[in-house]
Amino acid sequence: MSGYSSAVKLEIEKFNGRINFGLWQIQVKDVLIQSGLHKALKERISGMKDEDWEELDLRAASAIRLCLAKNVLANAQGMKTAKEL
């Protein structure tokens, strides 16, 4: 019996301002879902410790920034949370 691996390689084109934003946004949300980071796009989860929420938000924001081309990333420098991005 072969083992099931939940590891999924996710690659999306970096958003550079020229590709379809709506499709890119769907793919980024899917990446966040697969990574367990999508909750950072919603309101803070009640009962979650501050440091746990901050870690979740930092990881989600980082994942989003890694999906941006440098020219777009330069315009997002002041954005710190996943929701802002």
C-alpha positions as a printed Julia matrix, in Angstrom:
85×3 Matrix{Float64}:
   0.0    0.0     0.0
   1.49   3.31   -1.01
   1.45   6.24    1.39
  -0.47   9.37    0.62
   1.49  12.59    0.66
  -0.3   15.86    1.21
   2.68  17.84   -0.04
   1.65  19.87   -3.05
   4.03  21.93   -5.12
   2.37  25.26   -5.77
   3.67  27.63   -8.38
   1.95  30.72   -9.61
   3.12  33.48  -11.86
   4.2   36.55   -9.93
   1.81  39.45  -10.3
   3.51  42.13  -12.36
   0.56  44.36  -13.19
   0.16  42.86  -16.66
  -1.4   39.49  -15.92
  -5.05  39.03  -14.96
  -5.35  40.18  -11.34
  -8.56  38.25  -10.64
  -7.06  34.93  -11.7
  -3.84  35.67   -9.82
  -5.85  36.51   -6.69
  -7.7   33.19   -6.88
  -4.41  31.34   -7.16
  -2.89  33.2    -4.21
  -5.94  32.41   -2.08
  -5.55  28.77   -3.06
  -1.89  28.87   -2.01
  -2.9   30.35    1.34
  -5.58  27.69    1.79
  -3.16  24.87    0.98
  -0.66  26.38    3.42
  -3.24  26.83    6.18
  -2.78  30.62    6.14
  -6.1   31.75    4.63
  -7.61  32.64    8.01
  -5.31  35.67    8.1
  -7.44  37.23    5.35
 -10.44  37.32    7.7
 -11.04  39.01   11.01
  -8.89  37.92   13.9
  -9.99  34.62   15.37
 -11.4   35.14   18.85
  -9.55  33.26   21.52
  -6.35  33.07   19.49
  -3.25  34.23   21.33
  -1.69  37.48   20.11
   1.58  35.82   19.17
  -0.22  33.03   17.29
  -2.27  35.55   15.3
   0.81  37.65   14.54
   2.68  34.55   13.33
  -0.24  33.51   11.11
  -0.54  37.01    9.65
   3.22  37.34    9.09
   3.36  34.0     7.29
   0.34  34.85    5.11
   1.69  38.31    4.24
   5.05  36.77    3.39
   3.42  34.2     1.11
   1.54  36.96   -0.7
   4.64  39.15   -1.09
   6.53  36.2    -2.57
   3.86  36.11   -5.3
   4.51  39.72   -6.33
   6.97  40.87   -8.96
   9.56  43.39   -7.77
   7.89  46.33   -9.52
   4.6   45.63   -7.71
   6.3   44.78   -4.42
   7.9   48.22   -4.41
   4.4   49.73   -4.3
   3.36  47.48   -1.4
   6.25  48.3     0.93
   4.11  49.97    3.6
   1.61  47.13    3.75
   2.32  44.84    6.66
  -0.72  42.57    7.06
  -2.15  39.93    4.78
  -5.44  41.81    4.58
  -3.67  44.99    3.46
  -1.89  43.13    0.7
